[in-house]
């Protein structure tokens, strides 16, 4: 039986839902606590009963996003454990169609130099939920003789590689706003290097790890760009949204 929420829990969730919507519409920096309270018609006393401030709200929203992504991963049926590994890596990142609006919030934080703290929060929550699952999955693959590694710390190292892949993709795309590089040319080297590390360090067959399709990553960022531009009205960021042709040799 589903647990019935208390009035306090309902109010807390209402604040989070309102804040999340406003963050995605206006950006974290442009959203004030007063805007959240005005939408809900609640008092500051009620707000501060549940949260210490706006950063606390953002942390809870980010953690909830990670938890929902983990639930989507667990709900999927996978053909085999290699497919399950790819599913885990996919869901352990914010590069999903369901996450494009929140991805734009993360990029707005990078622009405003306020990203480090929230990425640390997301990273900790992600590890708490996904890492034990990853160890179990890799151990099963090893028992099935589909993967092999000698050094005990390899799984931990690979998890950090995956976090680095997420961070580098986010930062390099934001850094490209003033340039003329295509999204394919920015994202492909990061995706290719991450795939290579997983396959090489786990002795997996070439092509076994794909994490995400390049074409899907591009579409996700295009959608995030549209949301990000609207956060900085009236002038927007003049973000490049027309993707140049894929350079020769890039695999979609």
GROMACS elastic network, one bead per residue, 0.5 to 0.9 nm:
[ bonds ]
;  ai    aj funct       b0    kb
    1     4     6  0.89027   500
    5     8     6  0.79500   500
    5     9     6  0.57536   500
    5    10     6  0.61733   500
    6     9     6  0.51241   500
    6    10     6  0.61974   500
    6    11     6  0.86355   500
    7    10     6  0.50606   500
    7    11     6  0.61588   500
    7    12     6  0.85749   500
    8    11     6  0.51182   500
    8    12     6  0.61266   500
    8    13     6  0.86242   500
    8    50     6  0.83371   500
    9    12     6  0.50287   500
    9    13     6  0.61814   500
    9    14     6  0.85711   500
    9    50     6  0.89924   500
   10    13     6  0.51591   500
   10    14     6  0.61535   500
   10    15     6  0.87278   500
   11    15     6  0.62750   500
   11    16     6  0.87013   500
   11    46     6  0.83308   500
   11    47     6  0.87979   500
   11    50     6  0.86933   500
   12    15     6  0.52293   500
   12    16     6  0.63690   500
   12    17     6  0.87142   500
   12    46     6  0.88566   500
   12    47     6  0.79759   500
   12    50     6  0.62710   500
   12    51     6  0.84987   500
   13    16     6  0.50277   500
   13    17     6  0.60510   500
   13    18     6  0.85169   500
   14    17     6  0.50918   500
   14    18     6  0.60750   500
   14    19     6  0.84485   500
   14    40     6  0.76547   500
   15    18     6  0.52187   500
   15    19     6  0.60066   500
   15    20     6  0.84595   500
   15    36     6  0.70931   500
   15    37     6  0.78933   500
   15    40     6  0.73498   500
   15    47     6  0.75028   500
   15    50     6  0.89788   500
   15    57     6  0.83326   500
   16    19     6  0.51100   500
   16    20     6  0.59588   500
   16    21     6  0.85549   500
   16    57     6  0.65421   500
   16    58     6  0.83056   500
   16    60     6  0.76500   500
   16    61     6  0.64947   500
   17    20     6  0.51668   500
   17    21     6  0.62560   500
   17    22     6  0.86847   500
   17    61     6  0.82705   500
   18    21     6  0.52494   500
   18    22     6  0.62342   500
   18    23     6  0.85754   500
   18    36     6  0.61836   500
   18    37     6  0.86865   500
   18    39     6  0.72302   500
   18    40     6  0.73385   500
   19    22     6  0.50836   500
   19    23     6  0.59161   500
   19    24     6  0.84798   500
   19    28     6  0.88121   500
   19    31     6  0.80378   500
   19    33     6  0.83691   500
   19    35     6  0.86017   500
   19    36     6  0.57905   500
   19    54     6  0.88144   500
   19    57     6  0.74774   500
   19    58     6  0.80722   500
   19    61     6  0.84531   500
   20    23     6  0.51002   500
   20    24     6  0.61649   500
   20    25     6  0.85363   500
   20    28     6  0.88648   500
   20    57     6  0.86462   500
   20    58     6  0.78326   500
   20    61     6  0.67358   500
   20   102     6  0.81889   500
   21    24     6  0.52488   500
   21    25     6  0.61481   500
   21    26     6  0.85992   500
   22    26     6  0.57422   500
   22    27     6  0.70769   500
   22    28     6  0.78112   500
   22    30     6  0.89303   500
   22    31     6  0.64256   500
   22    35     6  0.81534   500
   22    36     6  0.74036   500
   23    26     6  0.54238   500
   23    29     6  0.80205   500
   23    30     6  0.78241   500
   23    31     6  0.61576   500
   23    58     6  0.86939   500
   23   102     6  0.81484   500
   23   105     6  0.66726   500
   23   231     6  0.86669   500
   24    27     6  0.55774   500
   24    28     6  0.75327   500
   24   101     6  0.56558   500
   24   102     6  0.61796   500
   24   103     6  0.88953   500
   24   104     6  0.72218   500
   24   105     6  0.60181   500
   24   227     6  0.72852   500
   24   228     6  0.82743   500
   24   231     6  0.78073   500
   25    28     6  0.88850   500
   25    31     6  0.88520   500
   25   101     6  0.83578   500
   25   105     6  0.89509   500
   25   227     6  0.72504   500
   25   228     6  0.85654   500
   25   230     6  0.72286   500
   25   231     6  0.62422   500
   26    29     6  0.79549   500
   26    30     6  0.57428   500
   26    31     6  0.61673   500
   26   105     6  0.89263   500
   26   227     6  0.89014   500
   26   228     6  0.86058   500
   26   230     6  0.71409   500
   26   232     6  0.74833   500
   26   233     6  0.87387   500
   27    30     6  0.54193   500
   27    31     6  0.62898   500
   27   104     6  0.81276   500
   27   105     6  0.58270   500
   27   108     6  0.66173   500
   27   109     6  0.83870   500
   27   228     6  0.76418   500
   27   230     6  0.86394   500
   27   231     6  0.51935   500
   27   232     6  0.78838   500
   28    31     6  0.53642   500
   28    32     6  0.81761   500
   28    54     6  0.87278   500
   28    58     6  0.81377   500
   28   105     6  0.65212   500
   28   106     6  0.87924   500
   28   108     6  0.74539   500
   28   109     6  0.73372   500
   28   231     6  0.88593   500
   29    32     6  0.77318   500
   29   108     6  0.80468   500
   29   109     6  0.77358   500
   29   112     6  0.78493   500
   30   231     6  0.77945   500
   30   232     6  0.86280   500
   31    34     6  0.83567   500
   31    35     6  0.65087   500
   31    36     6  0.76822   500
   32    35     6  0.52103   500
   32    36     6  0.66748   500
   32    37     6  0.88396   500
   32    54     6  0.78048   500
   33    36     6  0.51112   500
   33    37     6  0.62185   500
   33    38     6  0.85614   500
   33    44     6  0.83080   500
   33    47     6  0.85469   500
   33    53     6  0.79990   500
   33    54     6  0.66783   500
   34    37     6  0.50306   500
   34    38     6  0.59400   500
   34    39     6  0.85816   500
   34    44     6  0.81427   500
   35    38     6  0.51072   500
   35    39     6  0.63071   500
   35    40     6  0.87872   500
   36    39     6  0.53811   500
   36    40     6  0.64929   500
   36    41     6  0.85143   500
   36    42     6  0.87303   500
   37    40     6  0.51591   500
   37    41     6  0.55887   500
   37    42     6  0.53089   500
   37    43     6  0.64747   500
   37    44     6  0.71625   500
   37    47     6  0.76960   500
   38    41     6  0.50428   500
   38    42     6  0.70458   500
   38    43     6  0.86812   500
   39    42     6  0.82198   500
   40    43     6  0.88682   500
   42    45     6  0.83432   500
   42    46     6  0.65579   500
   42    47     6  0.75093   500
   43    46     6  0.52401   500
   43    47     6  0.64751   500
   43    48     6  0.88276   500
   44    48     6  0.60605   500
   44    49     6  0.83763   500
   45    48     6  0.52633   500
   45    49     6  0.60484   500
   45    50     6  0.89612   500
   46    49     6  0.51466   500
   46    50     6  0.69594   500
   46    51     6  0.89275   500
   47    50     6  0.56519   500
   47    51     6  0.61134   500
   47    52     6  0.82874   500
   47    53     6  0.83267   500
   48    52     6  0.56864   500
   48    53     6  0.69987   500
   49    52     6  0.78483   500
   51    54     6  0.76579   500
   51    55     6  0.88741   500
   51    56     6  0.60131   500
   51    57     6  0.64551   500
   52    55     6  0.79264   500
   52    56     6  0.59746   500
   52    57     6  0.80433   500
   53    56     6  0.54309   500
   53    57     6  0.66455   500
   54    57     6  0.50563   500
   54    58     6  0.63645   500
   54    59     6  0.87323   500
   55    58     6  0.50835   500
   55    59     6  0.62141   500
   55    60     6  0.87328   500
   55   118     6  0.84063   500
   56    59     6  0.50833   500
   56    60     6  0.63209   500
   56    61     6  0.87060   500
   57    60     6  0.52142   500
   57    61     6  0.62444   500
   57    62     6  0.86369   500
   58    61     6  0.50729   500
   58    62     6  0.60868   500
   58    63     6  0.85444   500
   58   118     6  0.77222   500
   59    62     6  0.51176   500
   59    63     6  0.61088   500
   59    64     6  0.85297   500
   59   117     6  0.89364   500
   59   118     6  0.63814   500
   59   121     6  0.65762   500
   59   122     6  0.78196   500
   60    63     6  0.50756   500
   60    64     6  0.60557   500
   60    65     6  0.85729   500
   61    64     6  0.50661   500
   61    65     6  0.62175   500
   61    66     6  0.87719   500
   62    65     6  0.50631   500
   62    66     6  0.64125   500
   62    67     6  0.87569   500
   62   102     6  0.84292   500
   62   118     6  0.76996   500
   62   119     6  0.89621   500
   62   121     6  0.77338   500
   62   122     6  0.62255   500
   62   125     6  0.88273   500
   63    66     6  0.50942   500
   63    67     6  0.62478   500
   63    68     6  0.86792   500
   63   121     6  0.73785   500
   63   122     6  0.61236   500
   63   125     6  0.61257   500
   63   126     6  0.81099   500
   64    68     6  0.61236   500
   64    69     6  0.85257   500
   65    68     6  0.51804   500
   65    69     6  0.61797   500
   65    70     6  0.86493   500
   65    94     6  0.85842   500
   65    99     6  0.80994   500
   65   102     6  0.86064   500
   65   122     6  0.88680   500
   66    69     6  0.51020   500
   66    70     6  0.62157   500
   66    71     6  0.87097   500
   66    91     6  0.84570   500
   66    92     6  0.74116   500
   66    93     6  0.83937   500
   66    94     6  0.82224   500
   66   122     6  0.70688   500
   66   125     6  0.68749   500
   66   126     6  0.61865   500
   66   129     6  0.83107   500
   67    70     6  0.50542   500
   67    71     6  0.62872   500
   67    72     6  0.87560   500
   67   125     6  0.79867   500
   67   126     6  0.79590   500
   67   129     6  0.74839   500
   68    71     6  0.50389   500
   68    72     6  0.63314   500
   68    73     6  0.87177   500
   69    72     6  0.50567   500
   69    73     6  0.62938   500
   69    74     6  0.87400   500
   69    91     6  0.56244   500
   69    92     6  0.71030   500
   69    93     6  0.85060   500
   69    94     6  0.85026   500
   70    73     6  0.50083   500
   70    74     6  0.62520   500
   70    75     6  0.86394   500
   70    88     6  0.81860   500
   70    91     6  0.64879   500
   70    92     6  0.71714   500
   70   126     6  0.83572   500
   70   129     6  0.69906   500
   70   130     6  0.71482   500
   71    74     6  0.50786   500
   71    75     6  0.61327   500
   71    76     6  0.88707   500
   72    75     6  0.51000   500
   72    76     6  0.65320   500
   72    91     6  0.75148   500
   73    76     6  0.55846   500
   73    77     6  0.87706   500
   73    84     6  0.86333   500
   73    87     6  0.64735   500
   73    88     6  0.63229   500
   73    90     6  0.85227   500
   73    91     6  0.59741   500
   73    92     6  0.85593   500
   74    77     6  0.81206   500
   74    88     6  0.87091   500
   76    84     6  0.86825   500
   76    87     6  0.83027   500
   77    80     6  0.89224   500
   77    84     6  0.81806   500
   78    81     6  0.71758   500
   78    82     6  0.85782   500
   78    83     6  0.58147   500
   78    84     6  0.54719   500
   78    87     6  0.79918   500
   79    82     6  0.81947   500
   79    83     6  0.61835   500
   79    84     6  0.75507   500
   80    83     6  0.54126   500
   80    84     6  0.62959   500
   80    85     6  0.88460   500
   81    85     6  0.60680   500
   81    86     6  0.86105   500
   81   137     6  0.70376   500
   81   138     6  0.85633   500
   81   140     6  0.79240   500
   81   141     6  0.67186   500
   82    85     6  0.50659   500
   82    86     6  0.64536   500
   82    87     6  0.86413   500
   82   137     6  0.89376   500
   82   141     6  0.77348   500
   82   146     6  0.84083   500
   82   208     6  0.68962   500
   82   209     6  0.75606   500
   83    86     6  0.51280   500
   83    87     6  0.61632   500
   83    88     6  0.86632   500
   83   208     6  0.83609   500
   83   209     6  0.83302   500
   84    88     6  0.61278   500
   84    89     6  0.86658   500
   84   137     6  0.80412   500
   85    88     6  0.50819   500
   85    89     6  0.63112   500
   85    90     6  0.85725   500
   85   134     6  0.74917   500
   85   137     6  0.70833   500
   85   138     6  0.79821   500
   85   209     6  0.78719   500
   85   211     6  0.83541   500
   86    89     6  0.51667   500
   86    90     6  0.60499   500
   86    91     6  0.85964   500
   86   208     6  0.85103   500
   86   209     6  0.61645   500
   86   210     6  0.65218   500
   86   212     6  0.78240   500
   87    90     6  0.50595   500
   87    91     6  0.61055   500
   87    92     6  0.84284   500
   87   211     6  0.71933   500
   87   212     6  0.88357   500
   88    91     6  0.52829   500
   88    92     6  0.59655   500
   88    93     6  0.88853   500
   88   130     6  0.74180   500
   88   133     6  0.84292   500
   88   134     6  0.74617   500
   88   211     6  0.83650   500
   89    92     6  0.51164   500
   89    93     6  0.67720   500
   89   130     6  0.89008   500
   89   134     6  0.89076   500
   89   162     6  0.76072   500
   89   211     6  0.57020   500
   89   212     6  0.84056   500
   90    93     6  0.57620   500
   90    94     6  0.82294   500
   90    95     6  0.73538   500
   90    96     6  0.76463   500
   90   211     6  0.53085   500
   90   212     6  0.61757   500
   91    94     6  0.72955   500
   91    95     6  0.79854   500
   91    96     6  0.74611   500
   92    95     6  0.87279   500
   92   126     6  0.65129   500
   92   127     6  0.87366   500
   92   130     6  0.69466   500
   92   162     6  0.87046   500
   92   163     6  0.88721   500
   93    96     6  0.74717   500
   93   126     6  0.86040   500
   93   162     6  0.84471   500
   93   163     6  0.80868   500
   93   166     6  0.65508   500
   94    97     6  0.87407   500
   94    98     6  0.87095   500
   94    99     6  0.59433   500
   94   100     6  0.78073   500
   94   102     6  0.81127   500
   94   103     6  0.64578   500
   94   166     6  0.79054   500
   95    98     6  0.85628   500
   95    99     6  0.67272   500
   95   100     6  0.73164   500
   95   103     6  0.75089   500
   95   166     6  0.82559   500
   95   212     6  0.83197   500
   95   216     6  0.87085   500
   95   217     6  0.66201   500
   95   220     6  0.66736   500
   95   221     6  0.81533   500
   96    99     6  0.52327   500
   96   100     6  0.66387   500
   96   103     6  0.88657   500
   96   216     6  0.83723   500
   96   217     6  0.79448   500
   96   220     6  0.66735   500
   97   100     6  0.55870   500
   97   101     6  0.88426   500
   97   216     6  0.83787   500
   97   217     6  0.89360   500
   97   219     6  0.83241   500
   97   220     6  0.58144   500
   97   223     6  0.84717   500
   98   101     6  0.78702   500
   98   102     6  0.87360   500
   99   102     6  0.53953   500
   99   103     6  0.59179   500
   99   104     6  0.87109   500
   99   220     6  0.83971   500
   99   224     6  0.86697   500
  100   104     6  0.63208   500
  100   105     6  0.88418   500
  100   220     6  0.60305   500
  100   221     6  0.72318   500
  100   222     6  0.88560   500
  100   223     6  0.62391   500
  100   225     6  0.87773   500
  100   227     6  0.81725   500
  101   104     6  0.51885   500
  101   105     6  0.66718   500
  101   106     6  0.89883   500
  101   223     6  0.77909   500
  101   224     6  0.58239   500
  101   227     6  0.62806   500
  101   228     6  0.81073   500
  102   106     6  0.63962   500
  102   107     6  0.87218   500
  102   224     6  0.80495   500
  103   106     6  0.50499   500
  103   107     6  0.63121   500
  103   108     6  0.86579   500
  103   170     6  0.87961   500
  103   220     6  0.87991   500
  103   221     6  0.82090   500
  103   224     6  0.61727   500
  103   228     6  0.88408   500
  104   107     6  0.50179   500
  104   108     6  0.61526   500
  104   109     6  0.86838   500
  104   221     6  0.83744   500
  104   223     6  0.85505   500
  104   225     6  0.66770   500
  104   226     6  0.84440   500
  104   227     6  0.61481   500
  104   228     6  0.51217   500
  104   229     6  0.88892   500
  104   231     6  0.89266   500
  105   108     6  0.50276   500
  105   109     6  0.63781   500
  105   110     6  0.88533   500
  105   224     6  0.86005   500
  105   227     6  0.85230   500
  105   228     6  0.71792   500
  105   231     6  0.88245   500
  106   109     6  0.51385   500
  106   110     6  0.65303   500
  106   111     6  0.89084   500
  106   115     6  0.69474   500
  106   118     6  0.83586   500
  106   119     6  0.84565   500
  106   170     6  0.82473   500
  107   110     6  0.50135   500
  107   111     6  0.63669   500
  107   112     6  0.87177   500
  107   115     6  0.80945   500
  107   170     6  0.67939   500
  107   171     6  0.79007   500
  107   173     6  0.87985   500
  107   174     6  0.66905   500
  107   224     6  0.86081   500
  107   228     6  0.76100   500
  108   111     6  0.50650   500
  108   112     6  0.62855   500
  108   113     6  0.86054   500
  108   114     6  0.85170   500
  108   115     6  0.84323   500
  108   174     6  0.88142   500
  108   228     6  0.68238   500
  108   231     6  0.82238   500
  109   112     6  0.50204   500
  109   113     6  0.59876   500
  109   116     6  0.86900   500
  109   118     6  0.87468   500
  110   114     6  0.59436   500
  110   116     6  0.81409   500
  110   170     6  0.82473   500
  110   171     6  0.71373   500
  110   174     6  0.74040   500
  111   114     6  0.76818   500
  111   115     6  0.82994   500
  111   174     6  0.72251   500
  111   175     6  0.87226   500
  112   115     6  0.77513   500
  113   116     6  0.78429   500
  114   117     6  0.70969   500
  114   118     6  0.78897   500
  115   118     6  0.56491   500
  115   119     6  0.61448   500
  115   120     6  0.86868   500
  116   119     6  0.53180   500
  116   120     6  0.62704   500
  116   121     6  0.88490   500
  117   120     6  0.51915   500
  117   121     6  0.64504   500
  117   122     6  0.88704   500
  118   122     6  0.62043   500
  118   123     6  0.84584   500
  119   122     6  0.50404   500
  119   123     6  0.59185   500
  119   124     6  0.85418   500
  119   167     6  0.82099   500
  120   123     6  0.50397   500
  120   124     6  0.61999   500
  120   125     6  0.86926   500
  121   124     6  0.52821   500
  121   125     6  0.62958   500
  121   126     6  0.85247   500
  122   125     6  0.52234   500
  122   126     6  0.59280   500
  122   127     6  0.85059   500
  123   126     6  0.50938   500
  123   127     6  0.61355   500
  123   128     6  0.86045   500
  123   163     6  0.72300   500
  124   127     6  0.52035   500
  124   128     6  0.61805   500
  124   129     6  0.87963   500
  125   128     6  0.50622   500
  125   129     6  0.63740   500
  125   130     6  0.84803   500
  126   129     6  0.53350   500
  126   130     6  0.57032   500
  126   131     6  0.74493   500
  127   130     6  0.52702   500
  127   132     6  0.78295   500
  127   159     6  0.82983   500
  128   131     6  0.62328   500
  128   132     6  0.74155   500
  129   132     6  0.69792   500
  129   133     6  0.74280   500
  130   133     6  0.52460   500
  130   134     6  0.61016   500
  130   135     6  0.88568   500
  131   135     6  0.62647   500
  131   136     6  0.86526   500
  131   155     6  0.89201   500
  131   156     6  0.83847   500
  131   159     6  0.75781   500
  132   135     6  0.51722   500
  132   136     6  0.62993   500
  132   137     6  0.85991   500
  133   136     6  0.52101   500
  133   137     6  0.61223   500
  133   138     6  0.86332   500
  134   137     6  0.50572   500
  134   138     6  0.60610   500
  134   139     6  0.84639   500
  134   155     6  0.80021   500
  134   159     6  0.86168   500
  135   138     6  0.52134   500
  135   139     6  0.60569   500
  135   140     6  0.85806   500
  135   155     6  0.68665   500
  135   156     6  0.87286   500
  136   139     6  0.51759   500
  136   140     6  0.62655   500
  136   141     6  0.87542   500
  137   140     6  0.51174   500
  137   141     6  0.62878   500
  137   142     6  0.86694   500
  138   142     6  0.61404   500
  138   143     6  0.86025   500
  138   147     6  0.73670   500
  138   148     6  0.87932   500
  138   155     6  0.78958   500
  138   202     6  0.87021   500
  139   142     6  0.50101   500
  139   143     6  0.62109   500
  139   144     6  0.86025   500
  139   147     6  0.84643   500
  140   143     6  0.50174   500
  140   144     6  0.61608   500
  140   145     6  0.85962   500
  140   146     6  0.87512   500
  140   147     6  0.87781   500
  141   145     6  0.62170   500
  141   146     6  0.52093   500
  141   147     6  0.53926   500
  141   148     6  0.80419   500
  142   146     6  0.58039   500
  142   148     6  0.54941   500
  142   149     6  0.80985   500
  142   202     6  0.88387   500
  143   146     6  0.76076   500
  143   147     6  0.80345   500
  143   148     6  0.88342   500
  144   147     6  0.75946   500
  145   148     6  0.69925   500
  146   202     6  0.88413   500
  146   203     6  0.80941   500
  146   204     6  0.66814   500
  146   205     6  0.84575   500
  147   199     6  0.88090   500
  147   202     6  0.53527   500
  147   203     6  0.55719   500
  147   204     6  0.54999   500
  147   205     6  0.87139   500
  148   201     6  0.80244   500
  148   202     6  0.51650   500
  148   203     6  0.54991   500
  148   204     6  0.76145   500
  149   152     6  0.77176   500
  149   154     6  0.70214   500
  149   155     6  0.87713   500
  149   201     6  0.66059   500
  149   202     6  0.53923   500
  149   203     6  0.69782   500
  150   153     6  0.88383   500
  150   154     6  0.79063   500
  150   202     6  0.89916   500
  151   154     6  0.57324   500
  151   155     6  0.88523   500
  152   155     6  0.73741   500
  152   156     6  0.84802   500
  153   156     6  0.53870   500
  153   157     6  0.61946   500
  153   158     6  0.87097   500
  154   158     6  0.60912   500
  154   159     6  0.86239   500
  154   201     6  0.71883   500
  154   202     6  0.80985   500
  155   158     6  0.50622   500
  155   159     6  0.62164   500
  155   160     6  0.87423   500
  155   201     6  0.89271   500
  155   202     6  0.86285   500
  156   159     6  0.51260   500
  156   160     6  0.64406   500
  156   161     6  0.86849   500
  157   160     6  0.51752   500
  157   161     6  0.62464   500
  157   162     6  0.87892   500
  158   162     6  0.62454   500
  158   163     6  0.86907   500
  158   194     6  0.89501   500
  158   197     6  0.75174   500
  158   198     6  0.66313   500
  158   201     6  0.80927   500
  159   162     6  0.50811   500
  159   163     6  0.64087   500
  159   164     6  0.86223   500
  160   164     6  0.60651   500
  160   165     6  0.85281   500
  161   165     6  0.61382   500
  161   166     6  0.87671   500
  161   194     6  0.69521   500
  161   197     6  0.78691   500
  161   198     6  0.85520   500
  162   166     6  0.64173   500
  162   167     6  0.87100   500
  162   194     6  0.68704   500
  162   198     6  0.89169   500
  163   166     6  0.51797   500
  163   167     6  0.62268   500
  163   168     6  0.85528   500
  164   167     6  0.50636   500
  164   168     6  0.58693   500
  164   169     6  0.83745   500
  164   194     6  0.88306   500
  165   168     6  0.52522   500
  165   169     6  0.60843   500
  165   170     6  0.86299   500
  165   190     6  0.62732   500
  165   191     6  0.72817   500
  165   193     6  0.84840   500
  165   194     6  0.64206   500
  166   169     6  0.53486   500
  166   170     6  0.63421   500
  166   171     6  0.87685   500
  166   190     6  0.88265   500
  167   170     6  0.52491   500
  167   171     6  0.61776   500
  167   172     6  0.84876   500
  168   171     6  0.51974   500
  168   172     6  0.58089   500
  168   173     6  0.83006   500
  168   190     6  0.73395   500
  169   172     6  0.53745   500
  169   173     6  0.60597   500
  169   174     6  0.85700   500
  169   186     6  0.77562   500
  169   187     6  0.63380   500
  169   190     6  0.66554   500
  169   191     6  0.84872   500
  170   173     6  0.54773   500
  170   174     6  0.63229   500
  170   175     6  0.86431   500
  171   174     6  0.51821   500
  171   175     6  0.59957   500
  171   176     6  0.85708   500
  172   176     6  0.61327   500
  172   186     6  0.69511   500
  172   187     6  0.82995   500
  173   176     6  0.50984   500
  173   177     6  0.69858   500
  173   183     6  0.73392   500
  173   186     6  0.67262   500
  173   187     6  0.78100   500
  173   221     6  0.86506   500
  174   177     6  0.56317   500
  174   178     6  0.86563   500
  175   178     6  0.69994   500
  175   179     6  0.79687   500
  176   179     6  0.50381   500
  176   180     6  0.71873   500
  176   181     6  0.67455   500
  176   182     6  0.86820   500
  176   183     6  0.87039   500
  176   186     6  0.81466   500
  176   239     6  0.89822   500
  176   240     6  0.87743   500
  177   180     6  0.77396   500
  177   181     6  0.87569   500
  177   237     6  0.80616   500
  177   238     6  0.78950   500
  177   239     6  0.56977   500
  177   240     6  0.66672   500
  178   238     6  0.87982   500
  178   239     6  0.80270   500
  178   240     6  0.86779   500
  179   240     6  0.86487   500
  180   240     6  0.77008   500
  180   244     6  0.89773   500
  181   184     6  0.83771   500
  181   185     6  0.65837   500
  181   186     6  0.69723   500
  181   240     6  0.89514   500
  181   243     6  0.88377   500
  181   244     6  0.79027   500
  182   185     6  0.53473   500
  182   186     6  0.64850   500
  182   187     6  0.88150   500
  182   240     6  0.83459   500
  182   242     6  0.83410   500
  182   243     6  0.56095   500
  182   244     6  0.52622   500
  182   245     6  0.76665   500
  182   246     6  0.77490   500
  182   247     6  0.89279   500
  183   186     6  0.50305   500
  183   187     6  0.59769   500
  183   188     6  0.81922   500
  183   217     6  0.88610   500
  183   218     6  0.62936   500
  183   221     6  0.82816   500
  183   222     6  0.89459   500
  183   240     6  0.89566   500
  183   241     6  0.89083   500
  183   243     6  0.64522   500
  183   244     6  0.77784   500
  183   246     6  0.87382   500
  184   187     6  0.53048   500
  184   188     6  0.55887   500
  184   189     6  0.86851   500
  184   214     6  0.72000   500
  184   215     6  0.80556   500
  184   217     6  0.87264   500
  184   218     6  0.68096   500
  184   243     6  0.78477   500
  184   244     6  0.81002   500
  184   245     6  0.82865   500
  184   246     6  0.60689   500
  184   247     6  0.77672   500
  184   250     6  0.80151   500
  184   252     6  0.87110   500
  185   188     6  0.56743   500
  185   189     6  0.71079   500
  185   246     6  0.72384   500
  185   247     6  0.70132   500
  185   250     6  0.82956   500
  186   189     6  0.66427   500
  186   190     6  0.74336   500
  187   190     6  0.54094   500
  187   191     6  0.61600   500
  187   192     6  0.85122   500
  187   214     6  0.73777   500
  187   217     6  0.77913   500
  187   218     6  0.79435   500
  188   191     6  0.51285   500
  188   192     6  0.58405   500
  188   193     6  0.84206   500
  188   214     6  0.66907   500
  188   250     6  0.71995   500
  188   251     6  0.82450   500
  188   252     6  0.87750   500
  189   192     6  0.50611   500
  189   193     6  0.59708   500
  189   194     6  0.85067   500
  190   193     6  0.52914   500
  190   194     6  0.62097   500
  190   195     6  0.86570   500
  191   194     6  0.52340   500
  191   195     6  0.61802   500
  191   196     6  0.85834   500
  191   210     6  0.81349   500
  191   211     6  0.79549   500
  191   212     6  0.80675   500
  191   213     6  0.88438   500
  191   214     6  0.76761   500
  192   195     6  0.52012   500
  192   196     6  0.61339   500
  192   197     6  0.87341   500
  192   210     6  0.85157   500
  193   196     6  0.50495   500
  193   197     6  0.62447   500
  193   198     6  0.88235   500
  194   197     6  0.52250   500
  194   198     6  0.64321   500
  194   199     6  0.87139   500
  194   209     6  0.89133   500
  194   210     6  0.89011   500
  194   211     6  0.85819   500
  195   198     6  0.53848   500
  195   199     6  0.62137   500
  195   200     6  0.85186   500
  195   207     6  0.79878   500
  195   208     6  0.84579   500
  195   209     6  0.55962   500
  195   210     6  0.60798   500
  195   211     6  0.72349   500
  196   199     6  0.52269   500
  196   200     6  0.58614   500
  196   201     6  0.83358   500
  196   206     6  0.82125   500
  196   207     6  0.87664   500
  196   209     6  0.80963   500
  197   200     6  0.52404   500
  197   201     6  0.58558   500
  197   202     6  0.82043   500
  198   201     6  0.55533   500
  198   202     6  0.59749   500
  198   203     6  0.81252   500
  198   204     6  0.76549   500
  198   209     6  0.69387   500
  199   202     6  0.54186   500
  199   203     6  0.56114   500
  199   205     6  0.65658   500
  199   206     6  0.66459   500
  199   207     6  0.79012   500
  199   208     6  0.70523   500
  199   209     6  0.64834   500
  200   203     6  0.50906   500
  200   204     6  0.65421   500
  200   205     6  0.84623   500
  200   206     6  0.85141   500
  201   204     6  0.78715   500
  203   206     6  0.89631   500
  204   207     6  0.83830   500
  204   208     6  0.64416   500
  204   209     6  0.80044   500
  205   208     6  0.54919   500
  205   209     6  0.83611   500
  206   209     6  0.77177   500
  207   210     6  0.65936   500
  209   212     6  0.88676   500
  210   213     6  0.67988   500
  212   215     6  0.85778   500
  212   216     6  0.70200   500
  212   217     6  0.69711   500
  213   216     6  0.52839   500
  213   217     6  0.64077   500
  213   218     6  0.88418   500
  213   252     6  0.66603   500
  214   217     6  0.50742   500
  214   218     6  0.63098   500
  214   219     6  0.87747   500
  214   251     6  0.76860   500
  214   252     6  0.52965   500
  215   218     6  0.52001   500
  215   219     6  0.63793   500
  215   220     6  0.87397   500
  215   252     6  0.56945   500
  216   219     6  0.50800   500
  216   220     6  0.61280   500
  216   221     6  0.86574   500
  216   252     6  0.89504   500
  217   220     6  0.51025   500
  217   221     6  0.62841   500
  217   222     6  0.86283   500
  218   221     6  0.52393   500
  218   222     6  0.61640   500
  218   223     6  0.87678   500
  218   243     6  0.84645   500
  219   222     6  0.50179   500
  219   223     6  0.63302   500
  219   224     6  0.86201   500
  220   223     6  0.53221   500
  220   224     6  0.62362   500
  220   225     6  0.86625   500
  221   225     6  0.59617   500
  221   226     6  0.86857   500
  221   241     6  0.88556   500
  222   225     6  0.50792   500
  222   226     6  0.65780   500
  222   240     6  0.88453   500
  222   241     6  0.60634   500
  222   242     6  0.85053   500
  222   243     6  0.87591   500
  223   226     6  0.53066   500
  223   227     6  0.66875   500
  223   228     6  0.87367   500
  223   241     6  0.89765   500
  224   227     6  0.52324   500
  224   228     6  0.60510   500
  224   229     6  0.86537   500
  225   229     6  0.60756   500
  225   230     6  0.87013   500
  225   239     6  0.68536   500
  225   240     6  0.82186   500
  225   241     6  0.70338   500
  226   229     6  0.53500   500
  226   230     6  0.66184   500
  226   239     6  0.85322   500
  226   241     6  0.80393   500
  227   230     6  0.53281   500
  227   231     6  0.66938   500
  228   231     6  0.52782   500
  228   232     6  0.71280   500
  228   236     6  0.79410   500
  228   237     6  0.79148   500
  228   239     6  0.87389   500
  229   232     6  0.56076   500
  229   233     6  0.69404   500
  229   235     6  0.81938   500
  229   237     6  0.55414   500
  229   238     6  0.73232   500
  229   239     6  0.71269   500
  230   233     6  0.54678   500
  230   234     6  0.79075   500
  230   235     6  0.87008   500
  230   236     6  0.61712   500
  230   237     6  0.86407   500
  231   234     6  0.87856   500
  231   236     6  0.71874   500
  231   237     6  0.89493   500
  232   235     6  0.65236   500
  232   237     6  0.66082   500
  233   237     6  0.83258   500
  235   238     6  0.76406   500
  236   239     6  0.77896   500
  237   240     6  0.89209   500
  238   241     6  0.87425   500
  240   243     6  0.75237   500
  243   246     6  0.82988   500
  244   247     6  0.85371   500
  245   248     6  0.89243   500
  246   249     6  0.83839   500
  246   250     6  0.66258   500
  246   251     6  0.88225   500
  246   252     6  0.85085   500
  247   250     6  0.60225   500
  248   251     6  0.87867   500
